[in-house]
């Protein structure tokens, strides 16, 4: 699919790519625009835009709060989709949506995929939809040229990883540890063994997220993964220092 090829083209010039995460509508769509501009201009290779949901089960306290505040301020799915289309038309990097399945189900799977396709969205991350329950979702995603991103976890057996690989496209998202987002991850022998299992299970690029917080973390992933995913840290920066702090932080990761 187009997403995988774009990422591989970028990997020809970089040892590791950076993917960032924002929550749409938090603290506002205007702030989202400024944050994305800061990210792109400082070398981010791919951006994951989260459509807010009331019960984001894979997310830690920072992203959970951002989801809840975005919803309390009236952020709608239609606004999020329109914003995603605007960003994909503005910047020449891949944009993905991340959300939970109830959002897609309530909107209508076919209508949602058509909106993504028209907008130029290249991938979808839906953490609470196993492929056994998402046959229609997977079919519609592929039919519309959108990569359904599968997720590996340290608890995933080798056989399950291989099975997920058969359903996925674009890249595999490897959760760096058990639990939810936000807490710093440790990259010891157990983690290295886990990534070796991930590498053996797929030929797709590997993205590692959950607790990637600084340049040392990114450097620790070089040669072991293809993409480092930064999420909660940028949201914290916006909360504490405003959107203008995001650019220097992203630049510091290289």
C-alpha positions in Angstrom: 0.0 0.0 0.0 1.0 3.6 -0.4 1.7 4.1 3.3 4.4 1.4 3.5 6.1 2.7 0.4 6.2 6.3 1.6 7.7 5.2 4.9 10.3 3.0 3.1 11.2 5.9 0.9 11.9 8.0 3.9 13.9 5.3 5.6 16.4 5.5 2.7 17.5 8.9 4.1 17.0 8.4 7.9 18.1 5.7 10.4 14.7 6.0 12.2 11.5 7.9 11.4 9.4 9.9 13.9 5.7 9.5 14.2 3.8 11.9 16.5 0.3 11.7 18.1 -2.2 14.5 18.6 -5.8 14.5 19.9 -8.0 16.4 17.6 -9.8 19.4 19.1 -7.4 19.5 22.1 -6.8 22.1 23.2 -8.4 23.4 20.0 -8.3 22.8 16.3 -6.3 26.1 15.9 -3.7 24.8 18.4 -3.7 21.5 16.4 -2.8 23.4 13.3 0.1 25.1 15.0 1.4 21.9 16.6 1.2 20.0 13.3 3.1 22.8 11.5 5.8 22.7 14.2 6.0 19.0 13.9 6.3 18.9 10.1 8.8 21.7 9.9 11.0 20.0 12.4 11.2 16.6 10.6 8.3 14.5 11.7 7.6 11.7 9.1 4.1 10.7 10.0 1.3 12.0 12.2 -1.4 10.0 14.0 -4.5 12.1 14.6 -6.8 10.8 17.4 -10.5 11.3 16.9 -11.5 11.7 20.6 -13.6 9.0 22.3 -15.1 9.0 25.8 -13.4 5.7 26.9 -9.9 5.5 25.2 -8.9 2.2 26.8 -5.3 2.1 25.5 -4.5 5.6 26.6 -2.8 6.8 29.8 -3.9 9.8 31.9 -2.4 12.6 29.6 -4.2 11.4 26.5 -7.3 10.4 28.4 -7.6 13.9 29.7 -7.1 15.4 26.3 -9.8 13.1 24.9 -12.3 14.1 27.6 -11.6 17.8 27.3 -11.9 17.7 23.5 -15.3 16.1 23.9 -16.4 18.5 26.6 -15.6 21.4 24.2 -17.9 19.9 21.6 -15.4 18.3 19.2 -17.4 16.3 16.6 -16.4 13.4 14.4 -17.3 15.4 11.3 -15.0 18.3 12.4 -12.2 15.8 13.0 -12.6 14.3 9.5 -12.7 17.7 7.9 -9.5 18.8 9.8 -7.7 15.6 8.8 -8.5 16.3 5.1 -7.2 19.8 5.5 -3.9 18.6 7.0 -3.4 15.9 4.4 -3.9 18.4 1.7 -1.5 20.9 3.3 1.6 18.7 4.2 3.4 16.1 2.2 3.7 13.4 4.9 1.4 10.5 5.7 -1.5 11.2 8.1 -3.4 8.5 10.0 -6.5 8.4 12.1 -6.4 6.6 15.5 -9.7 6.1 17.2 -11.9 3.4 18.8 -14.3 1.2 16.9 -17.5 2.7 18.3 -16.7 5.9 16.5 -16.4 4.1 13.1 -19.4 1.9 13.8 -21.7 4.8 14.7 -20.5 6.9 11.7 -21.0 3.9 9.4 -18.0 1.8 8.3 -18.4 2.4 4.6 -19.1 6.1 5.0 -16.1 6.5 7.3 -13.7 4.7 4.9 -15.0 6.8 2.0 -14.3 10.0 4.0 -10.8 8.8 4.8 -10.2 7.9 1.2 -11.4 11.3 -0.1 -9.3 13.1 2.6 -6.1 11.3 1.7 -5.8 9.6 5.0 -3.4 6.7 4.6 -3.9 4.5 7.6 -6.1 3.6 10.6 -5.2 2.5 14.1 -8.2 1.0 16.0 -6.8 -0.6 19.2 -10.0 -2.2 20.4 -11.0 -4.1 17.2 -9.4 -7.5 16.8 -9.3 -8.8 13.2 -11.7 -11.7 14.0 -14.4 -9.1 14.7 -13.4 -6.6 12.0 -13.7 -8.5 8.7 -15.8 -5.8 7.1 -13.6 -3.0 8.5 -10.5 -4.7 7.1 -12.1 -5.3 3.7 -13.4 -1.7 3.4 -10.0 -0.3 4.5 -8.1 -2.2 1.8 -10.8 -1.5 -0.8 -10.3 2.3 -0.2 -6.5 2.1 -0.1 -6.2 2.7 3.6 -3.7 0.6 5.7 -5.2 -1.1 8.7 -2.5 -0.9 11.3 -2.1 -4.0 13.5 -0.7 -3.8 17.1 1.8 -6.2 18.7 2.2 -6.3 22.5 4.9 -8.0 24.7 2.2 -10.5 25.7 1.5 -11.5 22.0 2.6 -15.1 21.3 4.6 -15.6 18.1 1.7 -17.3 16.4 -0.6 -14.4 17.2 1.9 -11.9 15.8 2.1 -13.8 12.5 -1.7 -14.0 12.3 -2.0 -10.2 12.9 0.6 -9.6 10.2 -1.6 -11.3 7.7 -4.3 -8.7 8.3 -2.2 -5.6 8.5 -0.6 -3.2 6.1 1.5 0.0 6.3 3.5 -0.9 9.4 3.1 -2.8 12.6 2.6 -0.8 15.8 4.6 -2.4 18.6 3.5 -1.4 22.1 6.8 -1.1 24.0 5.3 -2.5 27.2 2.2 -3.8 28.9 -0.4 -1.2 30.1 -1.4 2.2 28.7 0.4 5.1 27.1 2.4 7.7 28.9 4.7 5.9 31.3 8.4 5.8 30.4 9.5 2.5 28.9 12.7 0.5 29.7 14.8 -0.9 26.9 16.6 -3.9 28.4 17.2 -7.5 27.4 13.5 -8.4 27.7 12.5 -5.6 25.4 15.2 -6.5 22.8 14.0 -10.1 22.8 10.4 -8.8 22.2 11.5 -6.7 19.3 13.4 -9.6 17.8 10.1 -11.6 17.9 8.3 -8.7 16.2 10.9 -8.6 13.5 10.6 -12.3 12.9 6.8 -12.1 12.6 6.5 -9.5 9.8 8.2 -7.8 6.9 6.4 -4.6 7.5 8.2 -1.6 9.1 8.0 -1.6 12.9 6.8 1.4 14.9 7.5 1.4 18.6 5.3 3.5 20.9 4.2 3.8 24.6 6.6 5.7 26.7 9.0 7.1 24.1 10.0 10.4 25.7 13.4 11.8 24.6 16.4 11.5 22.3 17.9 8.7 24.3 14.8 6.6 23.8 14.8 7.3 20.0 18.5 6.4 19.8 17.9 3.2 21.7 15.5 2.1 18.9 17.8 2.7 16.0 18.7 -0.6 14.3 15.8 -2.4 16.1 12.7 -0.5 14.8 11.9 1.8 11.9 9.7 4.4 13.6 9.7 5.9 17.0 6.2 7.1 18.2 6.0 10.2 20.4 2.6 10.8 22.0 2.1 12.0 25.6 5.2 14.1 25.7 4.0 16.6 23.0 0.6 16.9 24.7 2.3 17.7 28.0 4.4 20.3 26.3 1.4 22.0 24.8 -0.3 22.0 28.2 2.7 23.4 30.0 4.4 25.7 27.5 2.1 26.1 24.5 2.3 24.9 20.9 5.5 26.8 20.1 7.4 24.4 22.4 6.7 21.4 20.2 9.1 22.4 17.4 12.3 22.6 19.5 11.3 19.4 21.3 10.9 17.5 18.0 14.2 18.9 16.7 15.9 17.7 19.9 15.0 14.1 19.1 17.3 13.7 16.1 
